[in-house]
């Protein structure tokens, strides 16, 4: 895709968004039934996916740290809050509280320039950003603003996504995007607001789908992979809520065992596993089929390798690895081998400095892993087990 050089100016704050020049171009059921059906379809589909991929060995992971691709393009040393690999191209997006969204090309020779583009959002500390499903746009949010912004990579334009009038005024800093790109789930205390990810041009706003209400403050929300109608939300009291967005008043719940204060929930790409993190550093791994049957399911594994609050977890695409990290201490990151329920002993290595980790991501086929920290530094790794981007 082509990333154009452009400066934007409109009447509602877009004069504060500037795009820096690119250096290069690069080519009739119940809710329970609905949830069970979704999980059944996902796990049935995934079994095929996992069986067709080469199994990853436990114990030691073959990983190489690559050269710093962001050299010369770090500004402000503020925490990195968003990190994602493009779904189709070898491009990495990172963004943070300095209001800067950056794009880099990966897999280039060390002598080649990797920088593609910066987009500066002034007075807009970015706390969340995601590529859309087709990779043509990036949706950006901030805990300081009541609107999302959509950056179109094809034409270089930024469009404001005003909150629908049905929503109360709230910041849009914490949201989740469904894997098919249809819906956005915005977190607001004990509610999750569901919006369409498309913009009504006349009003420059998303359409309002509805609100999902919990009995406690919500810490994190995620869509079920490959199912835009099912939402999981982790409450601070450790209760997990499951909704079908078409029937928001009905819900299923389960409790994360031993949780003092819930912080993060993640669902594996194959739909088989649910990981819940807490402020004590504990991560519980559940079988997704079990949580539908039991309000108090037993974890299939309790990871207790970290001792400070978990604030980031990421499954790789084939669901063989779970990255778990905390931003309280330096180097507080571990890689879990899901098949054996064990932790890799050689990552991070003793001589590795990763700072206070705030975000992580894996490339679409897991050949690369990115790690961002509280000073805006990006570390890029090559996982040799995986052969393609």
C-alpha positions in Angstrom: 0.0 0.0 0.0 1.0 3.6 -0.5 1.3 5.9 2.5 1.0 9.5 1.3 2.5 12.7 2.7 -0.3 14.9 3.9 -1.2 17.5 6.5 -4.8 17.5 7.7 -6.9 20.4 8.9 -10.5 20.5 9.8 -12.8 22.3 12.2 -12.7 19.8 15.1 -9.2 19.4 16.3 -7.8 17.7 13.3 -5.5 20.6 12.9 -3.6 19.0 15.7 -3.0 15.9 13.7 0.0 15.9 11.3 1.3 13.1 9.1 5.0 13.0 8.5 6.4 12.1 5.1 6.9 8.5 4.3 10.4 7.5 3.2 9.3 4.7 1.1 6.4 2.8 -0.6 5.5 -0.8 0.0 3.4 -3.0 -1.8 -33.8 -19.3 17.4 -31.2 -20.3 20.1 -30.7 -19.2 23.6 -27.7 -17.1 24.6 -26.1 -20.2 26.2 -26.7 -22.1 22.9 -25.2 -19.3 20.9 -22.1 -19.2 23.1 -21.7 -22.9 23.0 -22.2 -23.1 19.3 -19.6 -20.4 18.8 -17.1 -22.2 21.0 -17.9 -25.6 19.3 -17.3 -24.1 15.8 -14.1 -22.4 16.9 -12.6 -25.4 18.6 -13.6 -27.7 15.8 -12.0 -25.4 13.3 -8.9 -24.9 15.4 -8.2 -28.5 15.9 -7.5 -28.7 12.2 -5.4 -25.6 12.3 -3.2 -26.7 15.2 -2.8 -30.3 13.9 -1.5 -29.0 10.6 1.2 -26.8 12.2 4.5 -28.1 13.5 4.4 -28.5 17.3 6.6 -26.2 19.3 9.0 -27.8 21.7 9.0 -26.9 25.4 11.9 -25.9 27.7 14.0 -23.6 25.6 12.8 -21.4 22.8 15.0 -20.4 19.9 14.7 -16.6 19.8 17.0 -13.9 18.4 16.8 -10.2 19.2 17.0 -8.1 16.1 18.5 -4.6 15.5 16.5 -1.7 16.8 14.2 -0.7 13.9 13.0 2.5 15.6 16.5 4.1 15.9 16.1 7.8 15.3 12.3 7.8 15.5 11.6 7.7 19.2 10.2 10.9 20.7 9.3 11.9 24.2 10.1 8.6 25.9 6.5 8.1 27.0 5.0 4.6 27.5 4.1 2.6 24.4 0.5 1.6 24.6 -0.2 0.0 21.3 1.8 -2.5 19.3 0.5 -4.6 16.4 1.8 -6.3 13.3 -0.1 -5.7 10.0 -2.3 -8.7 9.1 -1.0 -8.9 5.5 2.2 -6.8 5.1 5.5 -7.0 6.9 4.7 -3.8 8.8 4.7 -3.0 12.5 2.6 -0.3 14.1 3.4 1.2 17.5 1.9 4.1 19.3 2.0 5.6 22.8 1.3 8.4 25.2 3.5 10.8 23.3 0.6 10.9 20.7 2.8 9.4 18.0 1.7 6.5 15.8 4.6 5.0 13.8 4.9 2.4 11.1 8.0 0.4 10.4 8.8 -2.3 7.8 10.3 -5.5 9.2 12.4 -8.2 7.7 14.6 -5.7 5.9 18.4 -6.0 5.6 20.2 -4.2 8.4 21.5 -1.6 5.9 18.0 -0.7 4.7 15.8 2.0 6.2 12.8 0.5 8.0 10.9 3.7 8.9 7.7 4.2 6.9 5.7 7.0 8.6 4.8 8.9 11.7 1.3 10.3 12.4 1.4 12.8 15.3 -1.8 13.4 17.4 -1.2 16.5 19.5 -2.8 16.6 22.9 -4.0 13.0 22.3 -2.0 10.5 24.4 -2.7 7.2 22.6 -3.8 4.4 24.9 -5.1 2.0 22.2 -4.8 1.4 18.5 -5.7 -1.5 16.2 -5.5 -2.3 12.5 -8.9 -3.1 11.0 -9.3 -6.7 9.7 -8.2 -5.9 6.2 -5.3 -3.8 7.3 -6.4 -0.7 5.4 -7.1 1.4 8.5 -6.0 2.0 12.0 -8.5 2.9 14.8 -6.9 5.0 17.5 -8.2 5.9 21.0 -7.2 8.0 24.0 -8.2 8.1 27.6 -8.2 11.9 27.3 -10.8 12.2 24.4 -14.4 11.3 23.8 -13.9 10.3 20.2 -11.9 7.7 18.3 -10.0 8.5 15.1 -9.6 6.3 12.0 -6.4 6.6 10.0 -6.8 5.4 6.4 -3.4 4.0 5.1 -4.6 4.0 1.5 -5.3 7.7 1.2 -3.4 9.1 4.2 -6.5 10.7 5.7 -7.6 10.8 9.4 -11.3 10.8 10.2 -12.9 11.5 13.5 -15.3 8.8 14.8 -17.6 10.7 17.0 -19.4 8.8 19.7 -23.0 8.0 18.9 -25.5 10.3 20.6 -26.9 7.3 22.5 -23.7 7.1 24.5 -23.0 9.1 27.6 -19.9 11.3 27.4 -16.8 9.1 28.2 -13.3 8.7 27.1 -12.6 6.2 24.4 -9.2 5.1 25.6 -9.9 1.4 26.2 -11.6 -0.6 23.5 -11.5 -3.9 21.6 -12.0 -4.6 17.9 -13.8 -7.8 16.7 -11.6 -10.0 14.6 -13.8 -9.5 11.5 -13.6 -5.7 12.0 -17.4 -5.2 12.3 -17.7 -4.0 15.9 -15.9 -2.0 18.5 -16.4 -2.7 22.3 -15.7 0.4 24.4 -15.1 0.0 28.1 -16.8 2.4 30.5 -16.7 1.5 34.2 -19.3 -1.3 34.6 -20.5 -1.1 31.0 -19.3 -2.2 27.6 -20.7 -0.1 24.7 -20.9 -1.8 21.3 -20.5 0.3 18.2 -20.1 -0.5 14.5 -16.6 0.0 13.2 -17.8 1.7 10.1 -18.4 5.5 10.0 -21.7 7.2 8.9 -20.1 9.8 6.7 -22.9 12.4 7.2 -22.5 12.4 11.0 -18.9 11.2 11.1 -19.9 8.7 13.8 -20.3 5.0 14.4 -23.7 3.4 14.8 -24.7 2.4 18.3 -25.5 -1.3 18.8 -26.1 -1.3 22.5 -24.7 -1.5 26.0 -23.7 -4.6 28.1 -23.9 -4.0 31.8 -22.0 -5.8 34.6 -22.5 -5.8 38.3 -18.9 -4.6 39.0 -16.3 -2.4 37.5 -14.8 -4.0 34.3 -11.0 -4.2 33.9 -10.8 -5.6 30.4 -13.0 -6.6 27.4 -12.4 -8.9 24.4 -14.4 -10.3 21.6 -14.3 -14.0 21.1 -12.0 -14.8 18.1 -13.8 -15.2 14.8 -17.1 -14.4 16.5 -18.1 -10.8 16.5 -21.3 -11.4 18.5 -19.7 -12.8 21.6 -18.0 -10.6 24.2 -16.0 -11.5 27.3 -15.3 -9.0 30.1 -13.2 -9.4 33.2 -14.5 -7.6 36.3 -12.1 -6.2 38.9 -13.7 -8.6 41.4 -12.5 -11.6 39.3 -15.9 -12.3 37.7 -16.0 -12.9 34.0 -19.0 -11.9 32.0 -20.0 -13.4 28.7 -22.6 -11.8 26.4 -24.2 -12.2 23.1 -24.4 -8.6 21.8 -27.8 -9.4 20.2 -29.2 -10.3 23.6 -27.4 -7.9 26.0 -29.7 -8.4 29.0 -28.8 -12.1 29.2 -25.4 -13.1 30.3 -23.3 -16.0 31.6 -20.6 -15.6 34.2 -17.8 -17.5 35.9 -15.3 -16.5 38.6 -11.5 -16.5 38.1 -10.3 -18.7 40.9 -8.4 -16.9 43.6 -8.5 -13.5 41.9 -7.9 -10.6 44.2 -8.3 -8.0 41.5 -8.8 -8.9 37.9 -6.7 -7.0 35.3 -6.5 -8.7 31.9 -8.4 -11.3 30.0 -7.2 -12.9 26.7 -8.7 -15.7 24.5 -6.5 -17.9 22.3 -6.9 -17.5 18.6 -8.3 -21.1 18.3 -10.9 -20.4 21.0 -9.7 -23.3 23.2 -8.1 -21.3 26.0 -9.0 -18.3 28.2 -6.3 -16.6 30.3 -7.1 -14.4 33.2 -4.5 -12.2 34.9 -4.6 -10.5 38.2 -2.8 -7.8 40.3 -0.9 -10.5 42.3 0.9 -11.7 39.2 -1.1 -14.9 38.9 -2.3 -16.0 35.5 -5.0 -18.7 35.4 -5.4 -20.7 32.2 -8.9 -22.2 31.5 -10.4 -24.6 29.0 -13.0 -22.5 27.2 -15.5 -25.3 27.1 -15.3 -25.7 30.9 -16.2 -22.1 31.7 -19.5 -22.5 29.9 -20.5 -25.4 32.2 -19.2 -24.1 35.5 -19.5 -20.9 37.4 -16.4 -21.8 39.4 -14.2 -23.6 36.9 -10.8 -25.0 37.9 -7.8 -23.6 35.9 -6.0 -26.2 33.8 -2.8 -24.3 34.8 -1.9 -21.6 37.3 1.2 -19.6 36.2 2.8 -17.9 39.2 6.1 -16.8 37.6 5.6 -13.1 38.0 4.9 -11.3 41.3 3.5 -8.0 40.2 0.3 -6.9 38.5 -0.3 -8.5 35.1 -1.2 -5.8 32.5 -0.4 -7.5 29.2 -1.0 -10.9 27.8 -0.8 -12.1 24.2 -1.5 -15.5 22.6 0.4 -16.2 19.3 -1.7 -17.0 16.3 -1.5 -20.8 16.5 -2.2 -20.7 20.3 1.1 -22.5 21.2 2.6 -19.5 23.1 1.2 -17.1 25.7 3.2 -14.0 26.5 2.6 -12.6 30.0 4.0 -9.4 31.3 3.9 -6.7 34.1 5.0 -3.1 33.8 5.9 -2.7 37.5 9.4 -4.2 37.2 12.1 -4.4 34.5 12.1 -7.6 32.4 8.9 -8.9 33.9 7.9 -10.9 30.9 7.5 -14.7 30.4 6.6 -16.9 27.5 4.4 -19.9 28.3 4.4 -23.1 26.3 0.7 -23.9 26.2 1.0 -27.5 25.2 3.1 -28.5 28.2 1.8 -25.8 30.5 5.4 -24.8 31.2 7.5 -21.6 31.0 10.4 -21.1 28.7 13.5 -21.0 30.9 15.7 -18.9 28.5 13.4 -15.9 28.0 14.2 -13.3 28.9 17.9 -14.2 29.1 20.0 -12.8 32.1 21.8 -10.3 29.9 18.7 -9.0 28.1 17.2 -5.6 29.0 13.6 -5.1 28.1 12.6 -2.3 30.5 9.1 -2.3 32.0 7.0 -4.1 29.4 3.7 -2.4 28.5 2.7 -4.2 25.2 3.5 -7.3 23.2 2.4 -8.8 19.9 3.2 -11.6 17.5 3.2 -11.4 13.7 0.4 -13.2 11.9 2.4 -16.5 11.5 4.5 -15.9 14.6 7.9 -15.5 13.0 8.3 -12.2 14.9 7.5 -10.9 18.3 7.4 -7.3 19.4 7.8 -5.9 22.9 7.2 -2.3 23.9 8.1 -0.6 27.2 7.3 2.3 29.5 9.9 4.6 27.7 8.6 4.0 24.2 11.3 1.5 23.3 10.6 -1.3 20.9 12.4 -4.7 21.0 11.9 -7.0 18.0 12.6 -10.7 18.1 12.8 -13.5 15.5 11.3 -16.8 16.6 13.1 -19.4 14.4 10.5 -22.2 14.9 8.1 -20.2 12.7 9.2 -19.8 9.1 6.8 -17.2 7.7 5.7 -13.7 8.8 
